[in-house]
Amino acid sequence: MLSLRTKVVLSNMLSCLLAAMAGALVWLTLGDNSLWLAVLLMLAVCYFCSMWLTKRLSDSLQALEIGLLNFKDNDFSVSLHPYGEPQLDALVSLYNQASAKLRSERQFIYQRELMLDKVIQNSPNVMLLVDDSQRVIYANGAARHLFNHGVKVEGMLLPELIAILPEALKTALNSEQEGLFSMGSSSGDSIDENDVETWHISRGRFTQNNQQHHLILLKQLTKELNRQEVAVWKKVIRIISHELNNSVAPIASMVNSGRFLTQHLDNTKLQLIFDTIENRTSHLSQFISHYAQFAKLPLPQKQLIDWSKMTQQLAQQYPFQVLSALPQMPIKLDAVQLEQVLINLLKNAHESGADADSVALIFEDITHPVAGLLIKVNDQGSGMSSEVLSQALLPFYSTKQSGTGIGLPLCREIIEAHGGRISLQSRPEGGLSVKVWLPAQQS
């Protein structure tokens, strides 16, 4: 099998031979006066024969050139066909393999970028990318909701963007430091300074296209800290409940056995002892069951809520006034769990010393920054001090003599299981306002 180089050399030799034969034929036929014509004919025959014999090589090289130019333009869609020349076909095969590999790699990178963008856009952490001039280059969904009510912020200047933000957040963004800071939580369109949230800010920088970029990450730690704290409490409750149940059950059984064995005795003091033990074990069982309800809260069974029916059922237990229209936004919630939350909140409002007529329920459909429902339970009772407000949602904390400290933590656990949040705030005119925010679209 001749190599491509050998074939080219032989083609040139054949072209020269044919040209010489054509020139000699003209010169011998027409004589010495036709020498110039013979030379021109020789050159023409040599040129056209060389062009014809190397046409396949020229076409293949031109196709390779076009393909490589496409590579330069990031176009990997072109494939070449074989030419029947082993060495050229080997080049064509390598080109096609490289093209297929690059197409596959680009598709993989594209899919990975889509997945990464999806993850970043749906991340609850705030991500902001700015250049040296403090102009926003990229922001994820959480950043748009925090800074601009969900509206696009790319192209805006960071100082203008943070001008109306809470002072603590503005200070953290203007500073070059990393670490923790606290600010009031956002409920709908407002900032609740009494419900403090803990955030962490971190920074990074990198160079791209010879330009310096700054990456700002904000992570809300309040929910994570609360989740870990509640998880510890739940574990403690399960252990205590298990041990107490192991003791209460045998005691109750021994009381019944004692009653049976002494039923023929007419001893009132003995019956009083049995009654006391039975009452205390029954009370202890109920006490344990209340805590077990908090430790073993089932997952919400969500469905559309009939607000008219629910408010009527609630009013039969604790009277209140509805000071707004009922919610119009379709939202799926666990009706049983939500009713338990509202019963606890209305019960607390009535036990705060407020008149029954002053207890109010207010509904508000929220569209920005995240669509959802805001429920307020207001009263004009004695209210709470700042110290009590800071601890009211902690398990086992109660200011009531007979309180278990489970009511409000159970409310928070139910609301957070729905993806929402609960906050308590003293009212300027006196009393307490409990705000429950529930997102319309829950994960």
C-alpha positions as CSV (number, residue, x, y, z in Angstrom):
1,M,0.0,0.0,0.0
2,L,1.6,3.3,-1.2
3,S,1.8,6.2,1.3
4,L,0.1,9.5,0.5
5,R,3.5,11.1,0.1
6,T,4.5,8.5,-2.5
7,K,1.3,9.0,-4.4
8,V,1.8,12.7,-4.6
9,V,5.3,12.3,-5.9
10,L,4.1,9.8,-8.5
11,S,1.3,12.1,-9.5
12,N,3.7,14.9,-10.1
13,M,6.1,12.7,-12.1
14,L,3.1,11.4,-14.2
15,S,2.0,15.0,-14.8
16,C,5.5,15.9,-15.9
17,L,5.8,12.9,-18.2
18,L,2.4,13.5,-19.9
19,A,3.4,17.2,-20.3
20,A,6.8,16.2,-21.9
21,M,5.1,13.8,-24.2
22,A,2.5,16.4,-25.3
23,G,5.3,19.0,-25.8
24,A,7.5,16.6,-27.8
25,L,4.5,15.6,-30.0
26,V,3.8,19.3,-30.9
27,W,7.5,20.1,-31.4
28,L,8.1,17.1,-33.7
29,T,4.9,17.7,-35.6
30,L,5.2,21.5,-36.2
31,G,8.9,21.9,-36.2
32,D,11.4,24.2,-34.5
33,N,9.2,27.2,-34.9
34,S,6.6,25.7,-32.5
35,L,9.0,25.4,-29.5
36,W,7.3,28.1,-27.6
37,L,3.9,26.5,-28.2
38,A,5.3,23.1,-27.0
39,V,6.5,24.7,-23.8
40,L,3.2,26.4,-23.1
41,L,1.4,23.1,-23.8
42,M,3.8,21.3,-21.5
43,L,3.0,23.7,-18.7
44,A,-0.7,23.5,-19.2
45,V,-0.8,19.7,-19.3
46,C,1.4,19.5,-16.2
47,Y,-0.8,22.0,-14.3
48,F,-4.2,20.4,-15.2
49,C,-2.9,16.9,-14.7
50,S,-1.5,17.8,-11.2
51,M,-4.8,19.5,-10.3
52,W,-6.8,16.5,-11.4
53,L,-4.6,14.0,-9.7
54,T,-4.5,15.9,-6.4
55,K,-8.2,16.9,-6.4
56,R,-9.1,14.4,-3.7
57,L,-6.2,15.5,-1.4
58,S,-7.2,19.2,-1.9
59,D,-10.9,18.5,-1.1
60,S,-10.1,16.5,2.0
61,L,-7.6,19.2,3.3
62,Q,-10.2,21.9,2.6
63,A,-12.8,20.0,4.5
64,L,-10.5,19.5,7.4
65,E,-9.7,23.3,7.4
66,I,-13.4,24.1,7.5
67,G,-13.9,21.7,10.3
68,L,-11.1,23.1,12.4
69,L,-12.5,26.6,11.8
70,N,-15.8,25.4,13.1
71,F,-13.9,24.1,16.2
72,K,-12.5,27.6,16.6
73,D,-16.0,29.0,16.6
74,N,-17.2,26.3,19.1
75,D,-19.2,24.5,16.5
76,F,-18.8,20.8,16.9
77,S,-21.7,19.7,14.8
78,V,-19.8,19.0,11.6
79,S,-18.7,15.5,10.7
80,L,-16.5,14.5,7.6
81,H,-17.1,11.6,5.3
82,P,-14.2,9.2,4.3
83,Y,-12.5,9.7,0.9
84,G,-11.2,6.2,0.2
85,E,-7.6,7.2,1.0
86,P,-6.4,5.3,4.1
87,Q,-4.2,8.1,5.5
88,L,-6.8,10.8,4.8
89,D,-9.6,8.5,6.2
90,A,-7.5,8.1,9.4
91,L,-7.4,11.9,9.8
92,V,-11.1,12.1,9.0
93,S,-11.8,9.4,11.7
94,L,-9.7,11.2,14.3
95,Y,-11.5,14.5,13.4
96,N,-14.9,12.9,13.8
97,Q,-14.0,11.3,17.1
98,A,-12.7,14.6,18.4
99,S,-15.9,16.3,17.2
100,A,-18.1,13.7,18.9
101,K,-16.1,13.9,22.1
102,L,-16.3,17.7,22.2
103,R,-20.1,17.6,21.5
104,S,-20.5,15.1,24.3
105,E,-18.3,17.2,26.7
106,R,-20.2,20.4,25.8
107,Q,-23.6,18.7,26.4
108,F,-22.3,17.4,29.7
109,I,-21.1,20.8,30.7
110,Y,-24.3,22.4,29.6
111,Q,-26.4,19.9,31.6
112,R,-24.2,20.4,34.6
113,E,-24.5,24.1,34.3
114,L,-28.3,23.8,34.1
115,M,-28.3,21.6,37.2
116,L,-25.9,23.9,39.1
117,D,-28.0,27.0,38.2
118,K,-31.2,25.2,39.3
119,V,-29.6,24.3,42.6
120,I,-28.3,27.9,43.1
121,Q,-31.6,29.5,42.1
122,N,-33.5,27.2,44.5
123,S,-31.0,27.5,47.4
124,P,-32.3,29.3,50.5
125,N,-28.9,30.9,50.9
126,V,-28.5,34.3,49.4
127,M,-25.8,34.5,46.6
128,L,-24.6,37.7,45.1
129,L,-21.8,38.3,42.6
130,V,-20.5,41.8,42.1
131,D,-17.6,43.3,40.2
132,D,-15.0,45.9,41.3
133,S,-17.4,48.7,40.6
134,Q,-20.0,47.1,42.9
135,R,-22.3,46.3,40.1
136,V,-24.4,43.2,40.5
137,I,-23.5,40.5,37.9
138,Y,-25.4,37.6,39.2
139,A,-28.0,37.0,41.9
140,N,-30.0,33.9,42.8
141,G,-33.7,33.8,43.7
142,A,-33.1,34.2,47.4
143,A,-31.0,37.3,46.8
144,R,-33.7,38.8,44.5
145,H,-36.4,38.2,47.2
146,L,-34.2,39.7,50.0
147,F,-33.0,42.8,48.1
148,N,-35.7,43.6,45.6
149,H,-39.0,41.8,46.3
150,G,-38.2,39.1,43.7
151,V,-37.4,41.5,40.9
152,K,-34.3,41.2,38.8
153,V,-31.2,43.0,40.3
154,E,-28.5,42.2,37.8
155,G,-27.0,45.5,36.5
156,M,-27.9,47.4,39.7
157,L,-25.3,49.0,42.0
158,L,-24.9,47.3,45.4
159,P,-25.0,50.6,47.4
160,E,-28.3,51.6,45.8
161,L,-29.7,48.1,46.3
162,I,-29.0,48.0,50.1
163,A,-30.0,51.6,50.8
164,I,-33.4,50.6,52.2
165,L,-32.3,47.4,54.0
166,P,-32.2,47.0,57.8
167,E,-29.1,48.7,59.3
168,A,-27.6,45.4,60.6
169,L,-27.7,43.8,57.1
170,K,-26.4,47.0,55.5
171,T,-23.5,47.2,57.9
172,A,-22.6,43.5,57.2
173,L,-22.7,44.0,53.4
174,N,-20.6,47.2,53.6
175,S,-18.0,45.6,55.8
176,E,-15.3,43.3,54.5
177,Q,-15.6,41.1,57.5
178,E,-17.1,37.6,57.6
179,G,-19.1,36.1,60.5
180,L,-22.4,36.2,62.3
181,F,-24.9,39.1,62.6
182,S,-28.5,39.5,63.8
183,M,-31.4,41.4,62.5
184,G,-35.2,41.4,62.7
185,S,-37.1,38.8,60.7
186,S,-39.1,39.7,57.6
187,S,-42.8,39.0,57.8
188,G,-44.4,39.8,54.4
189,D,-43.2,43.2,53.4
190,S,-42.1,44.4,56.9
191,I,-39.2,43.8,59.3
192,D,-40.1,42.5,62.7
193,E,-37.4,43.8,65.0
194,N,-38.6,41.8,68.0
195,D,-38.1,38.5,66.3
196,V,-34.4,38.4,65.8
197,E,-32.8,36.1,63.2
198,T,-29.2,35.0,63.1
199,W,-27.3,35.2,59.8
200,H,-23.8,34.3,58.6
201,I,-22.0,36.3,55.9
202,S,-19.0,34.9,53.9
203,R,-17.1,36.4,51.0
204,G,-14.9,35.2,48.2
205,R,-13.1,36.7,45.3
206,F,-11.8,35.4,41.9
207,T,-10.6,36.7,38.6
208,Q,-12.5,36.0,35.4
209,N,-11.7,37.6,32.0
210,N,-9.0,39.7,33.7
211,Q,-11.7,41.2,36.0
212,Q,-12.0,40.9,39.7
213,H,-15.3,39.5,41.0
214,H,-16.6,39.4,44.6
215,L,-18.9,36.6,45.8
216,I,-21.2,37.4,48.8
217,L,-23.0,34.5,50.6
218,L,-25.6,35.0,53.2
219,K,-27.0,32.1,55.2
220,Q,-29.8,32.2,57.7
221,L,-28.9,30.1,60.7
222,T,-31.9,30.7,62.9
223,K,-34.0,27.8,61.6
224,E,-31.0,25.5,61.6
225,L,-30.2,26.4,65.3
226,N,-33.9,26.0,66.2
227,R,-34.1,22.7,64.4
228,Q,-31.1,21.3,66.3
229,E,-32.4,22.6,69.6
230,V,-35.8,21.1,69.1
231,A,-34.2,17.8,68.0
232,V,-32.3,17.7,71.3
233,W,-35.5,18.4,73.2
234,K,-37.4,15.7,71.3
235,K,-34.7,13.2,72.1
236,V,-34.8,14.1,75.8
237,I,-38.6,13.9,75.8
238,R,-38.6,10.4,74.2
239,I,-36.1,9.1,76.8
240,I,-38.0,10.6,79.7
241,S,-41.4,9.4,78.3
242,H,-40.1,5.9,77.8
243,E,-38.7,5.7,81.4
244,L,-41.8,7.2,83.0
245,N,-44.1,4.9,81.0
246,N,-42.1,1.9,82.2
247,S,-42.8,3.1,85.7
248,V,-46.3,4.3,85.4
249,A,-47.7,1.2,83.8
250,P,-46.6,-1.2,86.6
251,I,-47.8,1.3,89.3
252,A,-51.3,1.4,87.7
253,S,-51.4,-2.3,87.5
254,M,-50.3,-2.7,91.1
255,V,-53.1,-0.3,92.2
256,N,-55.7,-2.4,90.4
257,S,-54.3,-5.5,91.9
258,G,-54.3,-3.9,95.4
259,R,-57.9,-2.8,95.0
260,F,-58.9,-6.4,94.0
261,L,-57.0,-7.9,96.9
262,T,-58.4,-5.5,99.5
263,Q,-61.9,-5.2,98.2
264,H,-63.3,-7.2,101.1
265,L,-61.7,-4.8,103.6
266,D,-63.8,-1.7,104.6
267,N,-60.9,0.6,105.0
268,T,-61.5,4.2,103.8
269,K,-57.9,5.3,104.3
270,L,-56.7,2.4,102.1
271,Q,-59.2,3.4,99.4
272,L,-58.0,7.0,99.6
273,I,-54.4,5.9,99.1
274,F,-55.4,3.9,96.1
275,D,-57.4,6.8,94.7
276,T,-54.6,9.2,95.2
277,I,-52.1,6.9,93.5
278,E,-54.5,6.3,90.6
279,N,-55.2,10.0,90.1
280,R,-51.5,10.9,90.2
281,T,-50.5,8.1,87.7
282,S,-53.4,9.2,85.4
283,H,-52.3,12.8,85.6
284,L,-48.7,11.7,84.9
285,S,-49.8,9.7,81.9
286,Q,-51.6,12.7,80.5
287,F,-48.6,14.9,81.3
288,I,-46.4,12.4,79.3
289,S,-48.8,12.2,76.4
290,H,-48.7,16.0,76.0
291,Y,-44.9,16.0,75.6
292,A,-45.1,12.9,73.4
293,Q,-47.4,14.8,71.0
294,F,-44.6,17.4,70.6
295,A,-41.9,14.7,70.2
296,K,-43.9,12.7,67.6
297,L,-45.6,15.2,65.5
298,P,-46.8,13.5,62.2
299,L,-46.1,15.0,58.8
300,P,-48.7,17.5,57.6
301,Q,-51.5,16.0,55.4
302,K,-52.2,19.0,53.2
303,Q,-55.4,19.9,51.6
304,L,-57.4,23.1,50.7
305,I,-58.8,24.7,53.8
306,D,-62.5,25.7,54.2
307,W,-61.8,28.9,56.2
308,S,-65.5,29.6,56.9
309,K,-66.0,26.2,58.5
310,M,-62.7,26.4,60.4
311,T,-63.4,29.9,61.9
312,Q,-66.9,28.8,62.9
313,Q,-65.5,25.8,64.7
314,L,-62.8,27.9,66.4
315,A,-65.4,30.5,67.6
316,Q,-67.4,27.7,69.4
317,Q,-64.4,27.1,71.6
318,Y,-62.9,30.6,72.0
319,P,-64.8,33.6,70.9
320,F,-63.0,36.1,68.7
321,Q,-63.6,38.7,66.0
322,V,-62.5,38.4,62.4
323,L,-61.3,41.8,61.3
324,S,-60.5,41.0,57.7
325,A,-61.9,39.1,54.8
326,L,-61.2,35.3,54.8
327,P,-58.2,34.2,52.7
328,Q,-58.8,34.1,48.9
329,M,-55.4,32.6,48.0
330,P,-55.6,28.8,47.5
331,I,-53.2,27.2,49.9
332,K,-52.9,23.6,51.1
333,L,-52.4,23.0,54.8
334,D,-53.1,20.3,57.4
335,A,-56.5,21.4,58.7
336,V,-56.2,19.4,62.0
337,Q,-52.7,20.8,62.8
338,L,-53.6,24.3,61.8
339,E,-56.7,24.2,63.9
340,Q,-54.6,23.0,66.9
341,V,-52.2,26.0,66.3
342,L,-55.1,28.5,66.3
343,I,-56.8,26.9,69.3
344,N,-53.5,27.3,71.3
345,L,-53.1,30.9,70.2
346,L,-56.7,31.8,70.9
347,K,-56.5,30.0,74.3
348,N,-53.4,32.0,75.2
349,A,-55.1,35.2,74.1
350,H,-58.1,34.6,76.4
351,E,-55.8,33.6,79.3
352,S,-53.8,36.8,78.9
353,G,-56.5,38.8,80.7
354,A,-57.9,40.3,77.6
355,D,-61.7,40.8,77.1
356,A,-63.2,38.2,74.8
357,D,-64.3,41.0,72.5
358,S,-60.7,42.3,72.1
359,V,-59.4,39.0,70.7
360,A,-59.1,39.3,67.0
361,L,-58.1,37.1,64.0
362,I,-56.8,38.8,60.9
363,F,-55.9,37.2,57.5
364,E,-53.7,38.9,54.9
365,D,-52.7,37.5,51.5
366,I,-49.0,38.3,50.9
367,T,-47.6,38.5,47.4
368,H,-44.1,39.9,48.0
369,P,-41.4,38.8,48.6
370,V,-42.9,35.3,48.7
371,A,-46.5,34.5,48.1
372,G,-48.2,33.2,51.2
373,L,-50.7,33.8,53.9
374,L,-50.2,35.9,57.1
375,I,-52.5,35.1,60.1
376,K,-52.5,37.5,63.1
377,V,-54.0,36.7,66.5
378,N,-54.2,40.0,68.4
379,D,-55.3,40.6,72.0
380,Q,-55.3,43.5,74.5
381,G,-54.1,41.5,77.5
382,S,-51.1,41.9,79.7
383,G,-48.7,41.2,76.9
384,M,-45.1,39.9,77.4
385,S,-41.9,41.4,78.5
386,S,-38.9,41.4,76.1
387,E,-37.3,38.6,78.2
388,V,-40.4,36.4,77.9
389,L,-40.8,37.1,74.2
390,S,-37.2,35.9,73.6
391,Q,-37.9,32.6,75.3
392,A,-41.7,32.0,74.7
393,L,-41.1,29.6,71.8
394,L,-38.6,27.4,73.7
395,P,-39.8,24.0,74.9
396,F,-40.7,23.7,78.7
397,Y,-40.7,27.5,79.1
398,S,-43.9,28.8,80.6
399,T,-45.0,31.7,82.8
400,K,-48.2,30.0,83.9
401,Q,-48.4,28.0,87.1
402,S,-50.0,25.0,85.5
403,G,-48.3,25.5,82.1
404,T,-46.4,22.7,80.4
405,G,-44.3,25.0,78.1
406,I,-45.4,22.9,75.1
407,G,-48.2,25.0,73.5
408,L,-46.2,27.6,71.6
409,P,-43.2,25.2,70.8
410,L,-45.8,22.8,69.3
411,C,-47.3,25.7,67.3
412,R,-43.8,26.6,66.0
413,E,-43.1,23.0,65.1
414,I,-46.3,22.7,63.1
415,I,-45.8,26.0,61.3
416,E,-42.2,25.2,60.4
417,A,-43.3,21.7,59.2
418,H,-45.5,23.7,56.7
419,G,-42.4,25.8,55.6
420,G,-43.6,28.8,57.5
421,R,-42.7,30.7,60.6
422,I,-44.3,32.2,63.8
423,S,-43.3,35.3,65.7
424,L,-44.6,37.2,68.7
425,Q,-44.6,41.0,69.1
426,S,-45.9,43.3,71.8
427,R,-48.5,45.8,70.5
428,P,-48.0,49.5,71.1
429,E,-51.6,49.9,72.3
430,G,-51.1,47.0,74.7
431,G,-51.4,43.2,74.4
432,L,-49.7,40.8,72.1
433,S,-49.8,40.1,68.4
434,V,-48.8,36.6,67.2
435,K,-48.0,36.4,63.5
436,V,-48.1,33.1,61.5
437,W,-46.8,33.2,58.0
438,L,-47.4,30.2,55.7
439,P,-46.0,30.0,52.1
440,A,-48.4,29.3,49.2
441,Q,-46.0,26.9,47.6
442,Q,-44.5,24.5,50.1
443,S,-41.7,22.0,49.5
